[in-house]
Amino acid sequence: MKYICLGYLDEKQWKALPESDRNALMTSVSLTDDVLRQDGHFAGGEALQSPQNATTLRWRNGKMTVTDGPYAETKEQLGGILLLEARDPETTPSN
């Protein structure tokens, strides 16, 4: 069974972090991805562009509309996706 994990971030908080903290966090994420690969749970993943570069696609009433930016009224934006493979939720890496 496949599971999707959505990674959210507050871009203002991210930019406020010292570069050393951002690098440490990215190293930690990479190490976690490595463990997921070794255990056979990593099925794919992708970082997304920042909200300033985003495009939103919506399908409504049989037509697609394309708009610039996510324009979400939240502090956090979707920063990336991770696709995990596991027999069931109990065998996912977080358990």
PAKE-323374 format. One record per residue (C-alpha): residue number from 0; residue in one letter; x, y, z. Coordinates in pm, 1 decimal, padded with zeros to 6 digits. Layout:
BEGIN
+-----+--------+----------+----------+----------+
| num | residu |       xx |       yy |       zz |
+-----+--------+----------+----------+----------+
| NUM |      A |        X |        Y |        Z |
...
+-----+--------+----------+----------+----------+
***
This chain:
BEGIN
+-----+--------+----------+----------+----------+
| num | residu |       xx |       yy |       zz |
+-----+--------+----------+----------+----------+
|   0 |      M |  00000.0 |  00000.0 |  00000.0 |
|   1 |      K |  00124.3 |  00349.1 | -00074.5 |
|   2 |      Y |  00101.9 |  00646.0 |  00161.2 |
|   3 |      I |  00168.6 |  01009.6 |  00085.3 |
|   4 |      C |  00327.8 |  01245.0 |  00336.1 |
|   5 |      L |  00286.4 |  01616.8 |  00281.5 |
|   6 |      G |  00562.5 |  01842.8 |  00413.2 |
|   7 |      Y |  00455.2 |  02194.1 |  00507.5 |
|   8 |      L |  00675.0 |  02488.8 |  00594.6 |
|   9 |      D |  00642.1 |  02847.8 |  00702.6 |
|  10 |      E |  00863.7 |  03022.6 |  00449.6 |
|  11 |      K |  00916.3 |  03328.0 |  00673.2 |
|  12 |      Q |  01036.0 |  03107.7 |  00960.5 |
|  13 |      W |  01256.8 |  02909.3 |  00721.8 |
|  14 |      K |  01422.6 |  03222.9 |  00587.9 |
|  15 |      A |  01471.8 |  03354.2 |  00943.5 |
|  16 |      L |  01674.3 |  03046.5 |  01042.7 |
|  17 |      P |  02052.5 |  03076.0 |  01029.9 |
|  18 |      E |  02198.5 |  02899.1 |  00727.5 |
|  19 |      S |  02367.7 |  02645.0 |  00955.7 |
|  20 |      D |  02027.8 |  02546.4 |  01102.4 |
|  21 |      R |  01871.9 |  02514.8 |  00756.5 |
|  22 |      N |  02163.0 |  02298.3 |  00642.7 |
|  23 |      A |  02136.5 |  02079.9 |  00953.6 |
|  24 |      L |  01765.2 |  02028.4 |  00895.4 |
|  25 |      M |  01818.1 |  01936.3 |  00530.1 |
|  26 |      T |  02092.9 |  01690.7 |  00630.8 |
|  27 |      S |  01852.7 |  01530.4 |  00878.3 |
|  28 |      V |  01584.7 |  01500.2 |  00608.3 |
|  29 |      S |  01834.6 |  01339.5 |  00369.9 |
|  30 |      L |  01942.4 |  01089.5 |  00634.2 |
|  31 |      T |  01578.2 |  00999.8 |  00702.6 |
|  32 |      D |  01521.7 |  00948.6 |  00329.4 |
|  33 |      D |  01827.1 |  00720.0 |  00320.7 |
|  34 |      V |  01682.4 |  00505.2 |  00601.2 |
|  35 |      L |  01348.0 |  00489.5 |  00419.1 |
|  36 |      R |  01526.8 |  00372.8 |  00103.1 |
|  37 |      Q |  01729.4 |  00110.5 |  00291.8 |
|  38 |      D |  01413.1 | -00024.3 |  00456.0 |
|  39 |      G |  01227.1 | -00036.2 |  00123.3 |
|  40 |      H |  00968.6 |  00224.7 |  00222.7 |
|  41 |      F |  01078.9 |  00512.0 | -00002.3 |
|  42 |      A |  00867.8 |  00509.3 | -00318.8 |
|  43 |      G |  00934.3 |  00867.0 | -00431.6 |
|  44 |      G |  00937.6 |  01227.3 | -00328.2 |
|  45 |      E |  00976.2 |  01576.0 | -00457.2 |
|  46 |      A |  01044.7 |  01921.8 | -00317.3 |
|  47 |      L |  00817.0 |  02191.3 | -00453.5 |
|  48 |      Q |  00895.9 |  02543.0 | -00568.4 |
|  49 |      S |  00839.5 |  02831.9 | -00329.2 |
|  50 |      P |  00495.6 |  02996.6 | -00326.1 |
|  51 |      Q |  00637.3 |  03288.1 | -00527.4 |
|  52 |      N |  00698.3 |  03048.0 | -00818.8 |
|  53 |      A |  00381.5 |  02842.1 | -00775.7 |
|  54 |      T |  00097.3 |  02788.1 | -01017.0 |
|  55 |      T | -00239.6 |  02657.7 | -00906.3 |
|  56 |      L | -00444.2 |  02432.1 | -01135.3 |
|  57 |      R | -00812.2 |  02377.2 | -01060.1 |
|  58 |      W | -01058.9 |  02153.6 | -01239.9 |
|  59 |      R | -01417.7 |  02273.8 | -01206.3 |
|  60 |      N | -01725.2 |  02214.7 | -01417.6 |
|  61 |      G | -01525.1 |  02034.4 | -01683.4 |
|  62 |      K | -01272.1 |  02314.5 | -01728.5 |
|  63 |      M | -00924.6 |  02375.4 | -01595.4 |
|  64 |      T | -00818.5 |  02715.0 | -01470.1 |
|  65 |      V | -00457.1 |  02818.0 | -01415.7 |
|  66 |      T | -00361.5 |  03095.4 | -01174.9 |
|  67 |      D | -00029.8 |  03227.0 | -01047.2 |
|  68 |      G |  00063.2 |  03139.2 | -00691.4 |
|  69 |      P | -00110.2 |  02932.6 | -00430.9 |
|  70 |      Y | -00265.4 |  03236.4 | -00257.7 |
|  71 |      A | -00341.3 |  03020.6 |  00042.7 |
|  72 |      E | -00440.7 |  03213.6 |  00349.3 |
|  73 |      T | -00215.1 |  03019.4 |  00582.0 |
|  74 |      K |  00131.9 |  03068.9 |  00725.5 |
|  75 |      E |  00244.7 |  02731.4 |  00599.8 |
|  76 |      Q |  00275.7 |  02621.4 |  00240.5 |
|  77 |      L |  00316.9 |  02274.4 |  00096.6 |
|  78 |      G |  00690.8 |  02233.8 |  00054.2 |
|  79 |      G |  00713.0 |  01880.1 | -00075.5 |
|  80 |      I |  00568.2 |  01533.0 | -00097.1 |
|  81 |      L |  00699.7 |  01193.8 |  00006.5 |
|  82 |      L |  00552.4 |  00868.0 | -00121.1 |
|  83 |      L |  00597.7 |  00572.8 |  00115.3 |
|  84 |      E |  00539.7 |  00203.7 |  00055.9 |
|  85 |      A |  00430.6 | -00018.6 |  00347.2 |
|  86 |      R |  00208.8 | -00321.7 |  00411.0 |
|  87 |      D | -00007.5 | -00123.8 |  00652.0 |
|  88 |      P |  00009.8 |  00189.5 |  00871.9 |
|  89 |      E |  00173.4 | -00009.8 |  01151.5 |
|  90 |      T |  00476.9 | -00085.6 |  00933.7 |
|  91 |      T |  00536.4 |  00271.9 |  00822.5 |
|  92 |      P |  00861.7 |  00422.0 |  00950.2 |
|  93 |      S |  00690.7 |  00655.9 |  01198.4 |
|  94 |      N |  00561.1 |  00360.6 |  01404.2 |
+-----+--------+----------+----------+----------+
***
